[in-house]
Amino acid sequence: MLSANWQMLSQDQAADIFGKIRKQSSADDVEVIFYGTRNALTRFANNVIHQNLAEENVAVSVRTVFGGRTARATTNKLDDASLKHVVEASESLAKVQQPDPDLLPTAAASVPRQIPQRYFPQTAAITPEQRAKTVHKIVSIARKYKLTAAGIVANSESAEGIFNSRGLSNWHTQTSSEISITMLGEDSSGWQKANSPNIDKLDADTLAQIAAHKAIESANPREIPAGKYTVILEPAAVLDIVGFMFYDFGGLAILDQRSFLTNRVETKLLGENINIVDDVAHPLQSGSPFDGEGVGRQRVQLVENGVIKRLVYARGTADKMKRSEHKEKVGPIEATGHGFPLPNEIGEAPVNIVFAAPDQPRTVDQMIASMERGILVTRLWYIREVDPYEKILTGMTRDGTFYVENGKIRYGIRNFRFNESLIHMLSNVEAMATPVRASGEESFDMVVPAMQVREFNFTEVTKF
């Protein structure tokens, strides 16, 4: 139950707490990460609301350093005794660690890049009654078409910040709103999902109408043979499959020899029309302008005209890379503000992916109109990696898969399992739409286009 007088943790309050923690600690270095969240969600199925929940929490995560030894401890209690205890826990853990010769001092104070507004009071203020009204709109559309609706309507507000003993004090607040809708017919389904910091950017009626249309149009699905087809992947489908490659753009993935980009940086690996950046300041992106060590996130060109241009780095990884055997083969090496909180085994990753708009964008309708024979895919799911170096993935289509012939959608078809290499897929993109902020289920939100891809490999037909 949410308390009526709950308020988001402020930067001034966090600074006061950090001051108390620093006085309690005898460590060489102290770093404190703050999280404050308030989440609320209304879930519905079978055309009725069946769950309404809300949660609020504040967490303080303390990392201490003693001569190359470091450890972290976390609490969600902010009284003086609890703060003293979490400092003691962090220090006790740090003192029994093996020294890490590569551990750097905490990050120096810096000012992150300016980013667009990401806190919207109207999003934070959404009530259960308002979420219920949104569900009512969705369910009314479902009933109109004799369908069954399921999904969620959610909103949240959050604050995150990082302070350290070298004077760093970065802070970020954000709101989030989300609508996910599945429309179910007797033998078909349709789906739509959207997320935005600003609730005014979400249109439940339009999402519900599209999901309903997909369920209606894919009813009585026919079975067509598996094989290689030209496909149109809607943005959610693109997001969920390409998301599997971006953790490989971290420098530590190269050092650990677990990246498909090993020996491929500064080579042309993808199609000429593929350009990808990581850009936290993009107007359709979300998230904080600093990483898990408080370092400002840079804009990084990951792929340019199909060439793998750069990797992203946490501070420690950049330092290691400069001393490694790979240093001449990975492009520019510098901390880019993409690290996760220390200690961790992942290192870093780009999390604000933006695909560049094509020179001649084409809408999904235009792609359909020009298609002689192919498949329209709403979304992909249950995706798993088969070959990590060639980035071959397997998974299935879902919630609206259609056969296209002579420029028109002809009928819904049974879903397929696919086995497809991301390298092959992104080397065979024939057309793209204007990129949009997209949401899926297998990856984080990105700014991606719908894509028309030739020779997409479907290996078998599913039972539904």
PESUL-V60103 format. One record per residue. RES is the residue in one small letter. OMEGA is omega as a letter, one per 30 degrees, with the letter a starting at -180 (* if undefined). Layout:
[[RES OMEGA] [RES OMEGA]]
This chain:
[[m l] [l l] [s a] [a a] [n a] [w l] [q l] [m l] [l a] [s l] [q l] [d l] [q l] [a l] [a l] [d l] [i l] [f l] [g l] [k a] [i a] [r l] [k a] [q a] [s l] [s a] [a l] [d a] [d l] [v l] [e a] [v l] [i l] [f l] [y l] [g a] [t l] [r a] [n l] [a a] [l l] [t a] [r l] [f l] [a a] [n l] [n l] [v l] [i l] [h l] [q l] [n a] [l l] [a a] [e l] [e a] [n l] [v l] [a l] [v a] [s a] [v l] [r l] [t a] [v l] [f l] [g l] [g l] [r a] [t l] [a a] [r l] [a a] [t l] [t l] [n l] [k a] [l l] [d a] [d a] [a a] [s l] [l l] [k a] [h a] [v l] [v l] [e l] [a l] [s a] [e l] [s l] [l a] [a a] [k a] [v l] [q l] [q l] [p l] [d a] [p a] [d a] [l l] [l l] [p l] [t a] [a l] [a l] [a l] [s l] [v a] [p l] [r l] [q l] [i l] [p l] [q l] [r l] [y a] [f a] [p a] [q l] [t l] [a a] [a a] [i a] [t l] [p l] [e l] [q l] [r l] [a l] [k l] [t l] [v l] [h l] [k a] [i a] [v l] [s l] [i l] [a a] [r l] [k a] [y l] [k l] [l l] [t a] [a l] [a l] [g a] [i l] [v a] [a l] [n a] [s l] [e a] [s l] [a l] [e a] [g l] [i l] [f l] [n a] [s l] [r l] [g l] [l l] [s a] [n a] [w l] [h l] [t a] [q l] [t l] [s l] [s a] [e l] [i l] [s a] [i l] [t l] [m a] [l l] [g a] [e a] [d a] [s l] [s l] [g a] [w l] [q l] [k l] [a a] [n l] [s l] [p a] [n a] [i a] [d l] [k a] [l a] [d a] [a a] [d a] [t l] [l a] [a l] [q l] [i l] [a l] [a l] [h l] [k l] [a a] [i a] [e l] [s l] [a a] [n a] [p l] [r l] [e l] [i a] [p l] [a a] [g l] [k a] [y l] [t a] [v l] [i l] [l l] [e a] [p l] [a l] [a l] [v a] [l a] [d l] [i a] [v l] [g a] [f a] [m a] [f l] [y l] [d l] [f l] [g a] [g a] [l l] [a l] [i a] [l l] [d a] [q l] [r a] [s l] [f l] [l l] [t a] [n a] [r l] [v a] [e l] [t l] [k a] [l a] [l a] [g a] [e a] [n a] [i l] [n a] [i l] [v l] [d a] [d a] [v a] [a l] [h a] [p l] [l a] [q l] [s l] [g a] [s a] [p l] [f a] [d a] [g l] [e a] [g a] [v a] [g l] [r l] [q l] [r a] [v l] [q a] [l a] [v l] [e a] [n l] [g a] [v l] [i a] [k a] [r l] [l l] [v a] [y l] [a a] [r a] [g l] [t l] [a l] [d l] [k a] [m l] [k a] [r a] [s l] [e a] [h a] [k a] [e a] [k a] [v l] [g a] [p a] [i l] [e l] [a a] [t l] [g a] [h a] [g l] [f a] [p l] [l f] [p l] [n a] [e a] [i a] [g a] [e l] [a l] [p a] [v l] [n a] [i l] [v l] [f l] [a l] [a l] [p l] [d a] [q a] [p l] [r l] [t l] [v l] [d l] [q l] [m l] [i a] [a a] [s a] [m l] [e a] [r a] [g a] [i l] [l a] [v l] [t a] [r l] [l l] [w a] [y a] [i l] [r a] [e l] [v a] [d a] [p a] [y l] [e l] [k l] [i a] [l l] [t a] [g a] [m l] [t a] [r l] [d l] [g l] [t a] [f l] [y a] [v l] [e l] [n l] [g a] [k l] [i a] [r a] [y l] [g a] [i l] [r a] [n l] [f l] [r l] [f l] [n a] [e l] [s l] [l l] [i l] [h a] [m a] [l l] [s a] [n l] [v a] [e a] [a l] [m l] [a l] [t a] [p l] [v l] [r a] [a l] [s l] [g a] [e a] [e a] [s l] [f a] [d l] [m l] [v a] [v l] [p l] [a a] [m l] [q a] [v l] [r l] [e l] [f a] [n l] [f a] [t l] [e l] [v l] [t a] [k a] [f *]]
